Amino acid sequence: MRRHVYEAAYRVPGWVRDDEVTCDLDAHPHGDHHGCVGELTRTTALWARWPGGTEAAALVALPYCTSRSPGGDPDACFLHAGHRGGHSWERFR
């Protein structure tokens, strides 16, 4: 990630630097990529967002997805609300 993204992220309480922030969404050939930088509140996280084919990134606060897996012991989706592709809990069934 670009230096200015890290400089902004350092101001987030409790954030730990991660040089390997990658796109957390399902593989996709176009559109923005999103990598979680850290949790801001129980319902919101700080995400790095960047267009495909570039390293330029912006930090955005986005609410978590509210989807839950079916069944008696549901797992929460750790991606942001309105994400493309499947939910995180679908990857680990």
N, C-alpha and C positions, 0 to 999 in steps of 0.2 A: 504494500500500500504506500501511497505517497506520504512524504514527510508531514505536509500540512494536516493530513487526516490524523496521524499519530499525535501531533501537537494538540489538536482539538480533543482527541480521545483522552489524553493525559489529564484533562480537567474533569473527567468523569470519576466521581468517588469510587474507589475500589477497583478501577479498571487495571487489568494486567496486560502488558504489551504482548501481542501475538503477531509475529512477523509473517505468519502463514494464514492470514485471513483469506478464505476462499469463498466462492459462491456456495451458499447452503441450499439452493434450489435444485430441483431435478435438472438434468442436462437440458439445455435449450440453445437453439441456434441463433436466436435474436433477442433483443430486449435487454433491459438492465439486469445486472447481477447484484445480489445482495449477500453480504456476509455479516453475521452477528459479531459485534464488537464487545458488547456487554449489556447486562441488565440494568435498566434505570429504576424501574419499580416492579412490583409483582405483575403488572399488566403491560409494561412497555419496555422495549429494548432499544439500544443504539445500534444502528446498522450502517455499514459502509455500503454505498450504492455506486456502481460504476457501469457505464455503457460497455457493451461487448467490443473487444478489439482496442481497448485503451486502458491505461493505468490511472487516469484521472478519476478521483473518487470524491464523494461528498458524504458527510455524516448526516443521517436522518433518524429521528425518533419515531418509531412505529409501534403500534399496539401488537400484542401477540395474537395469533390466530386463535379463535375460540373453539375450533373443532376438537372433538374427543373421539377416541376409538370406540367401537361398539363393544358391548360386553359388561360384565359385572365389575371389572377393575379397569376403567378406561384410562388410557394414556393421553396426555395433552399434546397438541402439535406445538413444537417450539419455533416454528417459522412465524413470519409477520402476517398480519391480517391482509387478505387479498392476494396472497402469494400465488404464483403460477405453479403448475405441476401438483404432485401428490403431497399429502400431509406427511410430516416427519414420522409419525407412528406407523404409516403404511410401509415404510422402508424396512422396518425391523420386525415384521410379523413372523 
